[in-house]
Amino acid sequence: MSGITQTLDPEDARNAAREVRKRRLQAFFFVVPLLVFLIFAFVAPITTMLYRSVHNPTVANLIPDTLTALEDWSGEGVPDDAVLTQFATDMKRMANDRTSGQLADEINRALPGMSSVTKSTARALRRVEDADIAANGAALLLEANDRWGDAATWRALRNAGPVYSSSYYLTSVDLERDIDGSIVQRDTQIYVQLYTKTLKMALIITGLTIALGYPLAFFMAHASSGLANFLMVFVLLPFWTSLLVRTTAWIALLQTNGVVNSTLDWLGLIDEPLELLYNEFSTILAMTHILLPFMVLPLYAVMRGIDSSYMRAAISMGSTPLGAWSKIYLPMSLPGLSAGALLVFIISIGYYITPALVGGTDGQMISNIIAFHMQVSNNWELAAALGSLLLVLILVLYWLFDRFVGTDNLKLG
């Protein structure tokens, strides 16, 4: 057996390697704009959010000497006079620097009601001479407000001191640390209930879009091209109008003197207006209308590619129409159904505008509370922790979906 061995000239090999590097470099430059966009639009904001959820140096920068003095405090009773005097000195400095308000906000987050106490104490100590504070700072502090004689106040101050802390994550799941440092449940349960309600509403919205979107997509997929295109216009119509306009239209329909209540009253079906607005019902209804196209479009795209002869063959072999649909058509349409359900669920779980406008207090979701802490309470750390947990929740649900319901697991039944 003989063969021909061809040896590549070294110069040709170098030229070939140079050409490969050139093509790789060109491909990289084509991808650079996308990489830059992903870094600035996704990686940087998410990284900043995760970092902000555990990093808060405000208190440590404002009263470093007081925090150092509190390190030896047992947590029981009032700290000794040296600690109180040091804090009074820091309070006077912050009052002159006009930074006492920042400390007031931080302490108030750990112990509600301390904002006004801190600000009034800073105003009172601002008029006191430095020598008097150094000589009698503890008494002056207790004289300014008796809450400085409460051990809970100093525990809140010390707990707010660390630059890096997991306390915001504990708060976001309604937990806190007690005097011994053990994790215990908070007296007021807020955020876990909000997460639960958000998940429940997202599941209901997803189920309603499936119930409405699947028959519509099925009809469009088997209709004539002209009728299907005509119906597609109505499916896409919400994308042609402002989200604010669509949400405001629901307010006009559902309010006490709105179209729905006025019509029901005119028909004699109700004696007094129904509470249809500013609750979970209005949020679910408006979001189902807004997110319905995200269910119909993936379903229609998949259903258009399903050969209708499969159904006819199954029926001709003795299967009922319902049996043929459940065993043939439904499994083949599951990729579109799963894609639409995942899309609707992920969008609805983090939706903000519609619940804010039509949900009121009862219909708000976790995204509205995140926005509240960012825009009203200025508690960016807690907002970042809540947002991080929401991100983790979505990623876990997506992983579970892909693991058990993903397209790789879909089999024709």
C-alpha positions as CSV (number, residue, x, y, z in Angstrom):
1,M,0.0,0.0,0.0
2,S,1.5,3.3,-1.0
3,G,0.4,6.8,-0.3
4,I,1.4,10.3,-1.2
5,T,2.5,12.6,1.5
6,Q,2.2,16.3,0.7
7,T,4.3,18.7,2.8
8,L,3.0,22.3,3.2
9,D,5.6,24.9,2.4
10,P,6.6,26.8,5.6
11,E,5.8,30.2,3.9
12,D,2.4,28.9,2.8
13,A,1.8,27.7,6.4
14,R,2.6,31.1,7.8
15,N,0.3,32.8,5.2
16,A,-2.5,30.4,6.1
17,A,-2.1,31.0,9.8
18,R,-2.0,34.8,9.2
19,E,-5.2,34.6,7.2
20,V,-6.9,32.6,10.0
21,R,-5.9,35.2,12.5
22,K,-7.1,38.0,10.2
23,R,-10.5,36.3,9.9
24,R,-10.8,35.8,13.6
25,L,-9.9,39.4,14.3
26,Q,-12.6,40.6,11.7
27,A,-15.2,38.3,13.4
28,F,-14.2,39.7,16.8
29,F,-14.6,43.3,15.6
30,F,-18.1,42.4,14.3
31,V,-19.0,41.1,17.7
32,V,-17.5,44.0,19.7
33,P,-20.6,46.3,19.5
34,L,-22.8,43.5,20.8
35,L,-20.4,42.8,23.6
36,V,-20.2,46.5,24.6
37,F,-24.0,46.7,24.6
38,L,-24.3,43.6,26.8
39,I,-21.7,44.9,29.2
40,F,-23.3,48.4,29.6
41,A,-26.9,47.3,29.4
42,F,-26.9,44.1,31.4
43,V,-23.6,43.1,33.0
44,A,-22.8,46.5,34.6
45,P,-26.3,47.2,36.0
46,I,-26.7,43.7,37.4
47,T,-23.3,43.8,38.9
48,T,-23.9,47.2,40.5
49,M,-27.2,46.0,41.9
50,L,-25.6,42.9,43.4
51,Y,-22.8,45.0,44.9
52,R,-25.2,47.7,46.2
53,S,-27.3,45.1,48.0
54,V,-24.5,44.3,50.4
55,H,-22.5,47.5,50.4
56,N,-23.5,50.6,52.4
57,P,-20.7,52.7,53.9
58,T,-22.8,55.7,54.9
59,V,-22.9,55.1,58.7
60,A,-19.3,53.9,58.8
61,N,-18.2,57.1,57.1
62,L,-20.3,59.4,59.2
63,I,-19.5,58.1,62.7
64,P,-16.4,55.9,62.5
65,D,-15.2,56.8,66.1
66,T,-18.6,56.0,67.6
67,L,-18.7,52.6,65.9
68,T,-15.2,51.8,67.2
69,A,-16.3,52.7,70.7
70,L,-19.4,50.5,70.4
71,E,-17.3,47.4,69.6
72,D,-16.9,46.5,73.2
73,W,-20.5,47.1,74.1
74,S,-22.4,43.9,75.2
75,G,-25.7,45.0,73.6
76,E,-27.5,45.1,76.9
77,G,-28.3,48.4,78.7
78,V,-27.0,51.8,77.7
79,P,-23.4,52.1,76.6
80,D,-21.0,53.9,78.9
81,D,-20.6,57.6,79.0
82,A,-17.5,57.6,76.8
83,V,-19.6,56.1,73.9
84,L,-22.4,58.6,74.4
85,T,-20.0,61.5,74.6
86,Q,-18.2,60.4,71.4
87,F,-21.6,60.1,69.6
88,A,-22.6,63.6,70.9
89,T,-19.4,65.0,69.4
90,D,-20.1,63.3,66.1
91,M,-23.7,64.6,66.1
92,K,-22.5,68.2,66.5
93,R,-20.0,67.7,63.7
94,M,-22.7,66.3,61.4
95,A,-25.1,69.1,62.4
96,N,-22.5,71.7,61.3
97,D,-21.7,69.7,58.1
98,R,-25.5,69.2,57.5
99,T,-25.0,65.4,57.1
100,S,-27.1,64.4,60.2
101,G,-30.0,63.8,57.8
102,Q,-28.1,61.0,56.2
103,L,-27.5,59.3,59.5
104,A,-31.2,59.8,60.5
105,D,-32.4,58.0,57.4
106,E,-30.0,55.1,58.0
107,I,-31.0,54.6,61.6
108,N,-34.7,55.0,60.8
109,R,-34.5,52.1,58.4
110,A,-33.1,49.9,61.2
111,L,-35.5,51.3,63.9
112,P,-38.5,53.2,62.6
113,G,-39.2,56.5,64.3
114,M,-35.5,57.5,64.8
115,S,-35.4,59.9,62.0
116,S,-37.0,62.8,63.9
117,V,-35.1,61.9,67.0
118,T,-31.8,62.1,65.3
119,K,-32.5,65.3,63.5
120,S,-33.9,67.1,66.6
121,T,-30.9,65.9,68.6
122,A,-28.5,67.3,66.0
123,R,-30.2,70.6,66.1
124,A,-30.1,70.7,69.9
125,L,-26.3,69.8,70.0
126,R,-25.4,72.3,67.3
127,R,-25.9,75.2,69.7
128,V,-23.7,73.6,72.4
129,E,-20.0,74.5,72.7
130,D,-17.5,71.8,72.0
131,A,-16.0,72.1,75.5
132,D,-19.4,71.5,77.0
133,I,-20.0,68.4,74.9
134,A,-16.5,67.0,75.7
135,A,-17.2,67.5,79.5
136,N,-20.9,66.5,79.7
137,G,-21.8,65.0,76.3
138,A,-23.6,61.9,77.7
139,A,-26.0,64.0,79.8
140,L,-26.6,66.4,77.0
141,L,-27.4,63.6,74.6
142,L,-29.9,62.0,77.0
143,E,-31.4,65.4,77.7
144,A,-32.0,66.0,74.0
145,N,-34.1,62.9,73.7
146,D,-34.7,60.0,76.2
147,R,-34.6,57.4,73.3
148,W,-30.8,57.6,73.5
149,G,-31.2,55.8,76.8
150,D,-32.8,52.8,75.1
151,A,-30.5,49.9,74.3
152,A,-32.6,49.1,71.1
153,T,-31.5,52.5,69.7
154,W,-27.8,51.7,70.1
155,R,-28.2,48.2,68.7
156,A,-29.9,49.7,65.6
157,L,-27.0,52.1,65.3
158,R,-24.4,49.4,65.6
159,N,-26.2,47.1,63.2
160,A,-26.3,49.9,60.6
161,G,-22.5,50.4,60.9
162,P,-20.9,47.6,58.9
163,V,-19.8,48.6,55.4
164,Y,-20.7,45.1,54.0
165,S,-23.8,43.5,55.4
166,S,-26.4,40.8,54.6
167,S,-29.1,42.6,56.6
168,Y,-30.9,43.9,53.5
169,Y,-31.2,40.3,52.2
170,L,-32.6,39.3,55.6
171,T,-35.1,42.2,55.5
172,S,-36.1,41.2,52.0
173,V,-37.3,37.8,53.2
174,D,-38.8,39.3,56.5
175,L,-35.9,38.1,58.7
176,E,-33.5,40.0,61.1
177,R,-30.8,39.3,63.7
178,D,-31.6,39.5,67.4
179,I,-29.3,40.6,70.2
180,D,-27.3,37.3,70.0
181,G,-26.9,37.6,66.3
182,S,-29.3,34.7,65.6
183,I,-31.6,35.0,62.5
184,V,-35.2,35.4,63.6
185,Q,-38.5,36.3,61.9
186,R,-39.5,39.9,61.8
187,D,-42.7,40.9,63.6
188,T,-44.1,42.4,60.4
189,Q,-44.3,40.1,57.4
190,I,-44.3,42.1,54.1
191,Y,-42.0,41.0,51.4
192,V,-42.5,37.2,51.5
193,Q,-46.3,37.9,51.0
194,L,-45.5,40.2,48.2
195,Y,-43.3,37.6,46.4
196,T,-46.0,35.0,46.9
197,K,-48.7,37.3,45.6
198,T,-46.5,38.3,42.6
199,L,-46.0,34.6,41.7
200,K,-49.7,33.9,42.1
201,M,-50.7,36.8,39.9
202,A,-48.1,35.9,37.3
203,L,-49.3,32.3,37.1
204,I,-52.9,33.5,36.8
205,I,-52.0,35.9,34.0
206,T,-50.0,33.2,32.2
207,G,-53.0,30.8,32.5
208,L,-55.4,33.3,31.2
209,T,-53.2,34.2,28.2
210,I,-53.0,30.4,27.4
211,A,-56.8,30.0,27.7
212,L,-57.4,33.0,25.4
213,G,-54.4,32.7,23.1
214,Y,-54.3,29.0,22.2
215,P,-57.8,28.8,20.6
216,L,-57.1,32.1,18.7
217,A,-53.7,30.9,17.4
218,F,-55.3,27.6,16.4
219,F,-58.0,29.3,14.5
220,M,-55.6,31.6,12.8
221,A,-53.3,28.8,11.8
222,H,-56.1,26.9,10.1
223,A,-57.8,29.9,8.6
224,S,-57.2,31.3,5.1
225,S,-54.3,33.6,4.6
226,G,-56.5,36.6,4.2
227,L,-58.5,36.0,7.4
228,A,-55.3,35.1,9.3
229,N,-53.6,38.3,8.3
230,F,-56.8,40.3,9.2
231,L,-56.8,38.7,12.7
232,M,-53.1,39.3,13.0
233,V,-53.7,43.0,12.7
234,F,-55.9,42.9,15.9
235,V,-53.3,40.8,17.7
236,L,-50.6,43.3,16.9
237,L,-52.8,46.3,17.5
238,P,-51.7,46.7,21.2
239,F,-48.1,47.2,20.0
240,W,-49.2,50.2,17.9
241,T,-50.6,52.1,20.9
242,S,-48.9,53.5,23.9
243,L,-48.8,51.3,27.0
244,L,-49.9,54.3,29.1
245,V,-52.9,54.8,26.8
246,R,-53.9,51.2,27.0
247,T,-53.7,51.2,30.8
248,T,-55.6,54.5,31.1
249,A,-58.3,53.0,28.9
250,W,-58.8,50.2,31.5
251,I,-59.1,52.9,34.2
252,A,-61.9,54.5,32.2
253,L,-63.6,51.2,31.7
254,L,-63.4,49.8,35.3
255,Q,-63.7,52.9,37.5
256,T,-66.8,53.4,39.7
257,N,-68.6,55.6,37.1
258,G,-66.9,53.9,34.2
259,V,-68.2,52.1,31.1
260,V,-68.6,48.7,32.8
261,N,-70.4,49.9,35.9
262,S,-72.6,52.3,33.9
263,T,-73.6,49.5,31.5
264,L,-74.4,47.0,34.3
265,D,-76.4,49.7,36.1
266,W,-78.3,50.6,32.9
267,L,-79.2,46.9,32.4
268,G,-80.4,46.7,36.0
269,L,-77.9,44.0,36.9
270,I,-76.3,45.9,39.9
271,D,-77.7,48.2,42.6
272,E,-74.4,49.9,43.4
273,P,-71.1,50.2,41.5
274,L,-68.7,47.2,41.7
275,E,-65.2,47.6,42.9
276,L,-63.4,46.7,39.7
277,L,-60.4,49.1,39.9
278,Y,-57.4,49.3,42.2
279,N,-57.3,45.6,43.2
280,E,-55.8,42.3,42.0
281,F,-58.7,41.8,39.5
282,S,-57.9,45.0,37.6
283,T,-54.2,44.3,37.5
284,I,-54.7,40.7,36.2
285,L,-57.3,41.9,33.6
286,A,-55.2,44.8,32.3
287,M,-51.9,42.7,32.2
288,T,-53.6,39.8,30.5
289,H,-54.8,42.2,27.7
290,I,-51.3,43.7,27.4
291,L,-49.4,40.4,27.4
292,L,-51.8,38.3,25.2
293,P,-49.8,39.0,22.0
294,F,-46.7,37.5,23.6
295,M,-48.6,34.2,23.9
296,V,-50.4,34.3,20.5
297,L,-47.3,35.0,18.4
298,P,-45.1,32.1,19.4
299,L,-48.1,29.7,19.3
300,Y,-49.1,30.9,15.8
301,A,-45.5,30.6,14.5
302,V,-45.4,27.0,15.6
303,M,-48.9,26.0,14.6
304,R,-48.4,27.3,11.1
305,G,-45.7,24.7,10.6
306,I,-47.8,21.8,11.8
307,D,-49.1,19.6,8.9
308,S,-52.9,19.3,9.3
309,S,-52.7,15.9,7.6
310,Y,-51.5,14.4,11.0
311,M,-54.9,15.2,12.6
312,R,-56.8,13.8,9.6
313,A,-54.8,10.6,9.6
314,A,-55.4,10.1,13.3
315,I,-59.2,10.7,12.9
316,S,-59.3,8.3,9.9
317,M,-57.7,5.6,12.0
318,G,-60.5,5.8,14.5
319,S,-59.4,8.5,17.0
320,T,-61.8,11.2,18.1
321,P,-61.0,14.8,17.3
322,L,-60.3,15.5,20.9
323,G,-58.0,12.4,21.2
324,A,-56.2,13.3,18.0
325,W,-55.7,16.9,19.3
326,S,-54.4,15.8,22.7
327,K,-52.1,13.1,21.4
328,I,-50.9,14.6,18.1
329,Y,-51.5,18.3,17.8
330,L,-50.9,19.4,21.4
331,P,-47.5,17.8,21.8
332,M,-46.4,19.3,18.5
333,S,-47.6,22.8,19.6
334,L,-45.9,22.6,23.0
335,P,-42.7,24.4,21.9
336,G,-44.8,27.5,21.0
337,L,-46.9,27.1,24.1
338,S,-43.9,26.7,26.4
339,A,-42.1,29.7,24.8
340,G,-45.2,31.9,25.1
341,A,-45.8,30.8,28.7
342,L,-42.2,31.5,29.7
343,L,-42.2,34.9,28.0
344,V,-45.5,36.0,29.5
345,F,-44.6,34.7,33.0
346,I,-41.1,36.4,33.1
347,I,-42.5,39.7,31.8
348,S,-45.5,39.7,34.2
349,I,-43.4,38.8,37.3
350,G,-41.4,42.0,36.9
351,Y,-44.1,44.3,35.5
352,Y,-44.3,47.8,37.0
353,I,-46.4,50.4,35.1
354,T,-49.8,48.6,34.9
355,P,-49.9,47.5,38.5
356,A,-48.8,51.0,39.6
357,L,-51.7,52.6,37.7
358,V,-54.6,50.2,38.1
359,G,-53.5,48.0,41.0
360,G,-53.8,50.3,43.9
361,T,-52.6,48.9,47.2
362,D,-54.1,45.4,46.8
363,G,-53.0,44.9,43.2
364,Q,-49.3,46.0,43.5
365,M,-46.5,43.5,42.8
366,I,-43.0,43.3,44.1
367,S,-41.7,45.5,41.4
368,N,-43.8,48.4,42.7
369,I,-42.2,48.0,46.2
370,I,-38.7,48.0,44.6
371,A,-39.6,51.3,42.8
372,F,-40.9,52.7,46.1
373,H,-37.6,52.1,47.9
374,M,-35.7,53.6,45.0
375,Q,-37.9,56.7,44.4
376,V,-39.5,57.5,47.8
377,S,-37.7,56.0,50.7
378,N,-34.3,56.2,49.0
379,N,-33.4,52.8,50.4
380,W,-31.4,51.7,47.4
381,E,-29.7,48.9,49.3
382,L,-33.0,47.2,50.1
383,A,-34.3,47.8,46.6
384,A,-31.1,46.2,45.2
385,A,-31.6,43.2,47.6
386,L,-35.2,42.8,46.5
387,G,-34.3,43.1,42.9
388,S,-31.5,40.6,43.3
389,L,-33.8,38.0,44.9
390,L,-36.3,38.6,42.1
391,L,-33.5,38.0,39.5
392,V,-32.5,34.8,41.3
393,L,-36.1,33.6,41.5
394,I,-36.6,34.1,37.8
395,L,-33.4,32.3,37.0
396,V,-34.4,29.4,39.2
397,L,-37.8,29.2,37.7
398,Y,-36.3,29.3,34.2
399,W,-33.9,26.5,35.1
400,L,-36.7,24.4,36.4
401,F,-38.8,25.1,33.3
402,D,-35.9,24.2,31.0
403,R,-35.1,21.1,33.1
404,F,-38.6,19.6,33.1
405,V,-40.6,21.4,30.4
406,G,-37.9,22.6,27.9
407,T,-38.1,21.8,24.3
408,D,-35.4,19.1,24.8
409,N,-37.9,17.3,27.0
410,L,-40.9,17.6,24.6
411,K,-41.8,14.3,23.0
412,L,-44.6,13.4,20.7
413,G,-47.2,11.5,22.7
